[in-house]
Amino acid sequence: SKSTNNLIDKIDWDKGGRKGAPKFPMPNNFDLLLKYHAMTGDKRALEGIVLTLNEMASGGIYDQLGGGFSRYSVDEEWLAPHFEKMLYDNGQLINLYSNTYKVTKNPEYKRIVEETVAFAERELLDDAGAYYSSLDADSEGKEGKFYVWSQTEVDSLITDPNHAKIFSEYYTIKSEGNWENTNILYVTDDAEKILHKNKINHAQLDEILQRYHPILMAHRDTRVRPGTDDKVLTSWNGLMIDGLVEAHKAFGDQSYLDKAKRAMKFIQDKQVKKDGSLYRNYKDGKSAINAFLDDYATVIKAATNLYQVTLDESYLQFARQLTEYTTQHFVDPENQMFHYTSNQDADLVARKKELADNVIPGSNSMMARNLYAIGLYFDNKEYKAQAKQMLNNMLPQIKATKSTDYYSNWLQLHGDLINPTYEVAIVGPDAVAKAKELNTSYLSNAIILGGTDEGTLALLKDKLQDGETMIYVCQNKVCKFPVTEVSKALELMK
């Protein structure tokens, strides 16, 4: 489409991301390109994603020692970050690297996800199972001080001079510094150059990096830490849970699913009120502030995604209940769009609407996509119609804009609506295992449903067959002949 090509044209084909500085990771833009690539086969879309993910992973915006991404880089090369680390970036980037891994199988993306999940667990996890908001950029009054290195420090910790030289070359560490007289670790030379120069192979280089990472980390941990913003925000936790679910789909790692479930249980236990509404905030054991639209939108999406891997209907019922609450309390009946605040808070603030997508997708586009998904699961015509209405409200400004990057989530919904979504029903004793196998593929436009029995969803009625696990690939509730093999189901979706 014209809009998506407009996005591709803005890619910096040297360093990835959008041309110019500062450079922000805009995960949703690349989610759109991934979907577009899967739907059209457009090669440039995938090349733009891969270039961006590779450059970000080797840049200073990524913490080469501790994992996790900073908020943005001040230059156009991803080298010098603004050192703040936000939960919302990391949750969404875990999601994007996991999904891109499904398409490329690049082992580097697996490493980035592992390290970033480990970072969040180490630095942001509350005892109650949810994640804190962010880490400050500064420590001891200086930005980045916690993360940077002098050549002397590195040489004193890596006692083998040859290893110190290779480590320093790999991470661009210089005696005069690579940033403000000190060194941010980033990878500029490609590994081949370093291997050739030092007459070593990949395995030897990896061994050197892996041997000294923990040593430098242990030293870094003795420094004064940046401050932690230890409030738990419901909306950002929704993004993190969704990312962990995608990581579980891509890599099959049970621990990712456990972390996602634990954080969702926190939301269900601590952030849901008696009337079914949500709290926005949690700090020092106390929940506070009525939730805004983005809190509902991200939690609905995360709960729906949890259902697709667990086939536990309670997640889907929770998503539906929250969707019902938002349609009752947030919708503007004149145009079917959502206010950012509920009518319970109407007297407190002027009610605005969040329409554009940004570093985080806008709450209206997230809700439109949720309404479409929940509409499919429960065969709710009103929800599907509202999703279409909301998109139609936005199309004139999307078509008129040169800034597609502010509508990337709306465009993903557009992609879903112009190609009928696959409803993939998996019913029988091995339903969860088959769903797990199916989820390792990137499904650009599908919902997964099922279970060991037919549950309560109308779409599953009469689909259970004795002892067999059957996969039904359907569109608009019309199903093809059921198959037992995941590979055959994928063929039916081509």
C-alpha positions as CSV (number, residue, x, y, z in Angstrom):
1,S,0.0,0.0,0.0
2,K,1.0,3.6,-0.6
3,S,1.1,4.3,3.2
4,T,3.4,1.4,3.9
5,N,5.8,2.3,1.1
6,N,5.9,5.8,2.5
7,L,7.2,4.2,5.7
8,I,9.8,2.1,3.8
9,D,11.0,5.2,2.0
10,K,11.9,6.8,5.3
11,I,14.2,4.0,6.4
12,D,17.8,4.9,6.8
13,W,19.3,2.2,4.6
14,D,22.7,2.7,6.2
15,K,21.9,2.3,9.9
16,G,18.2,1.3,10.0
17,G,15.4,3.1,11.8
18,R,14.2,6.4,10.4
19,K,16.6,8.8,8.7
20,G,18.2,11.4,10.9
21,A,18.8,11.9,14.7
22,P,17.7,11.4,17.4
23,K,16.8,7.8,16.7
24,F,13.9,6.2,18.6
25,P,13.1,2.5,18.3
26,M,9.5,2.6,16.9
27,P,8.6,-1.0,17.4
28,N,5.1,-0.7,16.0
29,N,6.4,0.6,12.7
30,F,8.4,-2.6,12.3
31,D,5.5,-4.8,13.4
32,L,3.6,-3.2,10.5
33,L,6.4,-3.9,8.1
34,L,6.7,-7.5,9.3
35,K,2.9,-8.0,8.7
36,Y,3.2,-6.3,5.3
37,H,6.1,-8.5,4.3
38,A,4.1,-11.6,5.3
39,M,1.0,-10.5,3.4
40,T,2.7,-9.2,0.2
41,G,6.2,-10.8,0.1
42,D,7.7,-7.3,-0.1
43,K,11.5,-7.9,0.3
44,R,12.4,-4.3,1.2
45,A,10.1,-4.4,4.2
46,L,11.9,-7.3,5.7
47,E,15.3,-5.9,4.8
48,G,14.4,-2.7,6.6
49,I,13.4,-4.6,9.7
50,V,16.5,-6.8,9.7
51,L,18.9,-3.9,9.2
52,T,17.3,-1.9,12.0
53,L,17.2,-4.8,14.5
54,N,20.9,-5.7,13.7
55,E,22.1,-2.1,14.0
56,M,20.2,-1.5,17.3
57,A,21.5,-4.8,18.7
58,S,25.1,-3.8,18.1
59,G,24.7,-0.1,19.0
60,G,25.1,1.6,22.4
61,I,21.3,1.9,22.6
62,Y,21.5,-1.7,23.6
63,D,23.3,-2.5,26.9
64,Q,26.0,-4.8,25.5
65,L,26.8,-6.1,29.0
66,G,23.5,-6.2,30.8
67,G,20.9,-6.5,28.1
68,G,17.9,-4.2,27.6
69,F,17.4,-1.1,25.5
70,S,17.7,2.6,26.3
71,R,15.0,5.1,25.2
72,Y,16.7,6.5,22.1
73,S,20.1,7.4,20.7
74,V,21.1,11.0,20.3
75,D,23.0,10.4,17.1
76,E,21.9,8.7,13.9
77,E,23.9,5.6,14.4
78,W,22.3,4.1,17.6
79,L,25.7,4.7,19.4
80,A,25.2,7.2,22.2
81,P,22.0,6.6,24.0
82,H,19.9,8.7,26.3
83,F,20.6,6.1,29.0
84,E,17.1,5.9,30.5
85,K,15.6,2.4,30.2
86,M,11.8,2.1,29.9
87,L,9.7,-0.9,30.5
88,Y,7.5,0.0,27.5
89,D,10.4,-0.1,25.0
90,N,11.8,-3.3,26.3
91,G,8.4,-5.1,26.4
92,Q,7.7,-4.1,22.8
93,L,11.2,-4.9,21.6
94,I,11.1,-8.3,23.1
95,N,7.9,-8.8,21.1
96,L,9.5,-7.5,17.8
97,Y,12.7,-9.4,18.1
98,S,10.7,-12.6,18.9
99,N,8.4,-12.2,15.9
100,T,11.2,-11.3,13.6
101,Y,13.1,-14.4,14.8
102,K,10.1,-16.5,13.6
103,V,10.6,-15.2,10.1
104,T,14.5,-15.1,10.0
105,K,15.6,-17.6,12.6
106,N,18.5,-15.3,13.3
107,P,20.1,-16.7,16.6
108,E,21.2,-13.1,17.5
109,Y,17.6,-12.2,18.0
110,K,17.2,-15.1,20.4
111,R,20.2,-13.8,22.4
112,I,18.8,-10.3,22.5
113,V,15.5,-11.5,23.8
114,E,17.1,-13.7,26.5
115,E,19.3,-10.9,27.7
116,T,16.5,-8.3,27.7
117,V,14.2,-10.6,29.6
118,A,17.0,-11.2,32.1
119,F,17.6,-7.5,32.4
120,A,13.9,-6.8,33.2
121,E,13.9,-9.6,35.7
122,R,17.1,-8.4,37.4
123,E,16.4,-4.7,37.5
124,L,12.7,-4.1,37.2
125,L,10.8,-7.0,38.8
126,D,8.6,-6.2,41.8
127,D,8.3,-9.0,44.5
128,A,4.6,-9.2,43.5
129,G,5.5,-10.3,40.0
130,A,4.9,-7.2,38.0
131,Y,7.5,-4.9,36.5
132,Y,8.6,-1.4,37.5
133,S,8.5,1.5,35.1
134,S,12.0,2.6,34.4
135,L,15.6,3.2,35.3
136,D,17.0,6.7,35.3
137,A,19.7,7.8,32.9
138,D,21.9,9.4,35.7
139,S,23.8,8.1,38.6
140,E,26.0,10.3,40.9
141,G,24.5,13.3,38.9
142,K,26.1,12.2,35.6
143,E,24.2,10.7,32.7
144,G,25.4,7.2,31.8
145,K,28.0,7.0,34.5
146,F,26.9,3.5,35.6
147,Y,27.3,2.1,32.0
148,V,30.5,3.5,30.7
149,W,34.1,2.3,30.8
150,S,37.7,3.6,30.6
151,Q,40.3,1.6,28.7
152,T,42.3,1.3,32.0
153,E,39.3,-0.2,33.8
154,V,38.8,-2.7,31.1
155,D,42.5,-3.6,31.0
156,S,42.6,-4.1,34.7
157,L,39.7,-6.5,34.7
158,I,40.8,-8.5,31.6
159,T,44.2,-9.6,32.7
160,D,45.2,-11.4,29.5
161,P,46.5,-8.4,27.4
162,N,45.6,-10.2,24.1
163,H,42.1,-10.8,25.3
164,A,41.8,-7.2,26.5
165,K,42.8,-6.0,23.0
166,I,40.3,-8.2,21.3
167,F,37.5,-7.3,23.7
168,S,38.3,-3.6,23.3
169,E,38.4,-3.8,19.5
170,Y,35.1,-5.7,19.5
171,Y,33.3,-3.1,21.7
172,T,35.1,0.0,20.1
173,I,36.8,0.8,23.4
174,K,39.6,3.4,22.9
175,S,42.1,4.9,25.3
176,E,40.9,8.4,24.5
177,G,37.3,7.2,24.7
178,N,34.6,6.9,22.1
179,W,32.1,9.3,23.9
180,E,32.8,12.3,26.1
181,N,36.3,10.9,27.1
182,T,34.9,7.6,28.2
183,N,33.6,4.5,26.4
184,I,30.1,3.2,25.7
185,L,30.3,-0.4,24.6
186,Y,29.1,-0.9,21.0
187,V,30.1,-3.0,18.1
188,T,31.1,-1.1,15.0
189,D,33.6,-3.3,13.1
190,D,32.0,-6.5,11.8
191,A,33.3,-9.6,13.6
192,E,35.0,-10.9,10.4
193,K,37.4,-8.0,10.4
194,I,38.4,-8.7,14.1
195,L,38.7,-12.4,13.5
196,H,41.0,-11.8,10.5
197,K,43.1,-9.2,12.3
198,N,43.6,-11.3,15.4
199,K,43.8,-14.7,13.6
200,I,40.9,-16.2,15.7
201,N,37.6,-17.9,14.8
202,H,34.0,-17.2,15.8
203,A,34.0,-19.7,18.6
204,Q,37.2,-18.2,20.1
205,L,35.7,-14.7,19.9
206,D,32.5,-15.8,21.6
207,E,34.5,-17.5,24.3
208,I,36.4,-14.3,25.1
209,L,33.2,-12.2,25.2
210,Q,31.4,-14.8,27.3
211,R,34.3,-15.1,29.7
212,Y,34.7,-11.4,30.5
213,H,31.0,-10.3,30.4
214,P,30.3,-11.6,33.9
215,I,33.6,-10.1,35.2
216,L,32.8,-6.6,33.9
217,M,29.2,-7.0,35.1
218,A,30.3,-7.9,38.6
219,H,32.5,-4.8,38.6
220,R,29.7,-2.6,37.2
221,D,27.4,-3.9,40.0
222,T,29.7,-2.3,42.6
223,R,29.0,1.1,41.2
224,V,26.3,3.6,42.4
225,R,23.1,2.5,40.6
226,P,20.8,4.8,38.6
227,G,17.5,5.5,40.4
228,T,14.6,3.1,39.7
229,D,11.1,4.4,39.2
230,D,9.5,1.6,41.1
231,K,5.9,2.4,40.3
232,V,4.1,-0.4,38.5
233,L,2.0,0.9,35.6
234,T,-0.8,-1.4,34.4
235,S,-0.5,-0.3,30.8
236,W,3.3,-0.9,30.5
237,N,2.9,-4.3,32.2
238,G,0.4,-5.2,29.5
239,L,3.1,-4.5,26.9
240,M,5.6,-6.5,28.8
241,I,3.3,-9.5,29.2
242,D,2.5,-9.4,25.5
243,G,6.2,-9.4,24.7
244,L,6.9,-12.4,27.0
245,V,4.0,-14.3,25.4
246,E,5.6,-13.7,21.9
247,A,9.0,-14.8,23.3
248,H,7.4,-18.0,24.5
249,K,5.8,-18.5,21.1
250,A,9.0,-18.0,19.2
251,F,11.4,-19.9,21.5
252,G,9.1,-22.4,23.3
253,D,10.7,-21.4,26.6
254,Q,8.3,-22.2,29.5
255,S,10.0,-19.6,31.8
256,Y,8.8,-16.8,29.5
257,L,5.2,-18.0,29.8
258,D,5.5,-18.4,33.6
259,K,6.7,-14.8,33.9
260,A,3.8,-13.6,31.7
261,K,1.3,-15.5,33.7
262,R,2.7,-14.3,37.0
263,A,2.5,-10.6,35.9
264,M,-1.1,-11.1,34.6
265,K,-2.0,-12.7,37.9
266,F,-0.7,-9.6,39.6
267,I,-3.0,-7.4,37.5
268,Q,-6.0,-9.7,38.2
269,D,-5.2,-9.9,41.9
270,K,-4.2,-6.3,42.6
271,Q,-5.4,-4.0,39.8
272,V,-9.0,-5.1,39.3
273,K,-11.7,-3.5,41.4
274,K,-15.0,-4.9,42.5
275,D,-16.9,-3.3,39.7
276,G,-14.5,-4.9,37.1
277,S,-12.6,-1.7,36.4
278,L,-8.8,-1.4,36.6
279,Y,-6.3,0.6,38.7
280,R,-3.5,2.3,36.7
281,N,-0.8,2.5,39.4
282,Y,0.7,0.3,42.1
283,K,3.5,1.4,44.4
284,D,4.7,0.3,47.9
285,G,1.9,-2.3,48.1
286,K,-0.9,0.1,47.2
287,S,-3.0,0.4,44.1
288,A,-4.2,3.8,43.0
289,I,-5.7,6.0,40.2
290,N,-8.5,4.8,37.9
291,A,-7.1,3.3,34.8
292,F,-7.0,5.1,31.5
293,L,-7.8,3.7,28.1
294,D,-4.2,2.5,27.5
295,D,-4.3,0.4,30.6
296,Y,-7.3,-1.5,29.4
297,A,-6.1,-1.7,25.8
298,T,-2.7,-3.3,26.6
299,V,-4.1,-5.7,29.2
300,I,-6.9,-6.9,26.8
301,K,-4.3,-7.6,24.1
302,A,-2.0,-9.4,26.6
303,A,-4.8,-11.5,28.0
304,T,-6.0,-12.4,24.5
305,N,-2.5,-13.4,23.6
306,L,-2.1,-15.5,26.7
307,Y,-5.3,-17.4,25.7
308,Q,-3.7,-18.2,22.3
309,V,-0.8,-20.1,24.0
310,T,-2.6,-21.6,27.0
311,L,-6.1,-22.1,25.5
312,D,-7.3,-21.3,29.0
313,E,-10.6,-19.6,28.5
314,S,-10.4,-17.6,31.7
315,Y,-7.9,-15.2,29.9
316,L,-10.3,-14.6,27.1
317,Q,-13.2,-14.0,29.4
318,F,-11.1,-11.5,31.3
319,A,-10.3,-9.7,28.0
320,R,-14.0,-9.7,27.1
321,Q,-15.0,-8.3,30.5
322,L,-12.5,-5.5,30.2
323,T,-13.7,-4.8,26.7
324,E,-17.2,-4.5,27.9
325,Y,-16.2,-2.1,30.6
326,T,-14.4,0.2,28.1
327,T,-17.3,0.2,25.6
328,Q,-19.6,1.2,28.5
329,H,-17.5,3.9,30.0
330,F,-15.1,5.3,27.5
331,V,-16.9,5.4,24.1
332,D,-18.0,8.6,22.5
333,P,-21.4,7.5,21.0
334,E,-21.2,10.2,18.2
335,N,-18.3,8.6,16.4
336,Q,-17.6,5.3,18.3
337,M,-14.1,6.4,19.3
338,F,-12.8,6.1,22.8
339,H,-12.0,8.9,25.3
340,Y,-8.7,8.5,27.1
341,T,-10.5,8.7,30.5
342,S,-13.6,7.0,31.6
343,N,-17.0,8.7,32.3
344,Q,-16.3,7.9,36.0
345,D,-13.5,10.5,35.9
346,A,-15.3,12.9,33.5
347,D,-15.4,15.8,36.0
348,L,-11.7,15.6,36.8
349,V,-10.2,16.3,33.4
350,A,-11.1,17.5,29.9
351,R,-11.7,14.2,28.0
352,K,-9.3,13.9,25.2
353,K,-8.9,11.1,22.6
354,E,-5.6,9.5,21.7
355,L,-5.7,8.9,18.0
356,A,-2.2,8.7,16.6
357,D,0.3,5.9,17.2
358,N,3.7,6.8,18.6
359,V,6.5,4.9,20.4
360,I,3.6,3.1,22.0
361,P,0.6,2.6,19.7
362,G,-2.3,4.9,20.5
363,S,-5.0,3.6,22.8
364,N,-7.7,4.0,20.1
365,S,-5.9,1.9,17.6
366,M,-5.1,-0.7,20.2
367,M,-8.8,-0.8,21.2
368,A,-10.0,-1.1,17.6
369,R,-7.7,-4.1,17.1
370,N,-8.9,-5.6,20.4
371,L,-12.6,-5.1,19.4
372,Y,-11.9,-6.9,16.1
373,A,-10.2,-9.9,17.9
374,I,-12.7,-10.2,20.7
375,G,-15.4,-9.7,18.0
376,L,-14.0,-12.8,16.2
377,Y,-13.6,-14.9,19.3
378,F,-17.1,-14.3,20.5
379,D,-18.8,-13.8,17.2
380,N,-19.8,-10.3,18.3
381,K,-21.0,-8.3,15.3
382,E,-21.2,-5.0,17.2
383,Y,-17.5,-5.2,18.2
384,K,-16.4,-6.0,14.6
385,A,-18.6,-3.2,13.3
386,Q,-17.1,-0.7,15.8
387,A,-13.6,-1.7,14.8
388,K,-14.4,-1.0,11.2
389,Q,-16.1,2.3,12.0
390,M,-13.1,3.4,14.0
391,L,-10.7,2.6,11.2
392,N,-13.0,4.4,8.6
393,N,-13.0,7.5,10.9
394,M,-9.2,7.5,10.6
395,L,-8.7,6.6,6.9
396,P,-9.0,10.1,5.5
397,Q,-6.2,11.5,7.7
398,I,-4.1,8.3,7.1
399,K,-4.4,8.7,3.3
400,A,-3.6,12.4,3.5
401,T,-0.5,12.1,5.7
402,K,3.1,11.8,4.8
403,S,3.8,10.6,8.3
404,T,2.7,7.0,8.1
405,D,4.8,6.2,11.2
406,Y,2.1,7.8,13.3
407,Y,-0.6,5.4,12.1
408,S,1.2,2.1,12.0
409,N,-1.2,0.3,14.3
410,W,-4.2,1.5,12.4
411,L,-2.6,0.2,9.2
412,Q,-2.2,-3.2,10.8
413,L,-5.9,-3.3,11.5
414,H,-6.5,-2.2,7.9
415,G,-4.4,-5.2,6.7
416,D,-6.5,-7.5,8.9
417,L,-9.8,-6.2,7.6
418,I,-8.9,-6.4,3.9
419,N,-7.8,-10.0,4.1
420,P,-10.3,-12.2,6.1
421,T,-8.6,-13.4,9.3
422,Y,-7.9,-17.1,9.7
423,E,-9.7,-18.6,12.7
424,V,-7.6,-21.6,13.6
425,A,-9.5,-24.0,15.9
426,I,-7.5,-26.8,17.6
427,V,-9.6,-29.3,19.5
428,G,-8.6,-32.5,21.2
429,P,-6.2,-33.9,23.8
430,D,-3.0,-32.4,22.2
431,A,-4.5,-29.0,21.6
432,V,-2.0,-27.0,23.7
433,A,1.0,-28.8,22.1
434,K,-0.3,-28.3,18.6
435,A,-1.0,-24.6,19.4
436,K,2.6,-24.3,20.6
437,E,3.9,-25.8,17.4
438,L,1.7,-23.6,15.3
439,N,2.8,-20.5,17.2
440,T,6.5,-20.9,16.3
441,S,5.4,-19.7,12.8
442,Y,4.7,-16.0,12.2
443,L,1.0,-15.8,11.5
444,S,0.3,-12.5,10.0
445,N,-3.5,-12.5,10.3
446,A,-4.9,-15.4,12.4
447,I,-6.5,-16.0,15.8
448,I,-5.9,-19.3,17.5
449,L,-8.6,-20.9,19.7
450,G,-9.4,-24.4,21.1
451,G,-8.8,-26.7,23.9
452,T,-9.1,-30.3,25.1
453,D,-12.8,-29.8,25.0
454,E,-15.1,-27.4,23.1
455,G,-15.3,-24.9,25.9
456,T,-18.0,-22.2,25.5
457,L,-17.0,-20.5,22.2
458,A,-19.5,-20.9,19.4
459,L,-16.7,-21.3,16.9
460,L,-15.6,-24.6,18.6
461,K,-19.1,-26.2,18.7
462,D,-19.2,-29.7,17.2
463,K,-15.5,-29.8,16.5
464,L,-14.3,-32.4,19.0
465,Q,-13.7,-35.8,17.6
466,D,-12.9,-38.8,19.7
467,G,-9.3,-39.2,20.7
468,E,-8.0,-37.1,17.8
469,T,-6.6,-33.6,17.9
470,M,-8.0,-31.8,14.9
471,I,-7.0,-28.4,13.4
472,Y,-9.7,-26.5,11.6
473,V,-8.6,-23.5,9.4
474,C,-11.6,-21.3,9.0
475,Q,-12.4,-17.8,7.6
476,N,-15.6,-16.0,8.4
477,K,-16.7,-19.2,10.3
478,V,-16.4,-21.3,7.1
479,C,-13.9,-24.1,7.8
480,K,-11.8,-26.2,5.4
481,F,-11.5,-29.9,6.0
482,P,-9.8,-30.5,9.3
483,V,-6.2,-31.7,9.5
484,T,-4.0,-33.3,12.2
485,E,-0.6,-31.9,11.2
486,V,0.5,-28.3,11.9
487,S,2.4,-28.2,8.6
488,K,-0.8,-29.0,6.7
489,A,-2.7,-26.3,8.6
490,L,0.0,-23.8,7.6
491,E,-0.3,-24.9,4.0
492,L,-4.1,-24.1,4.2
493,M,-3.2,-20.6,5.3
494,K,-0.9,-19.7,2.4
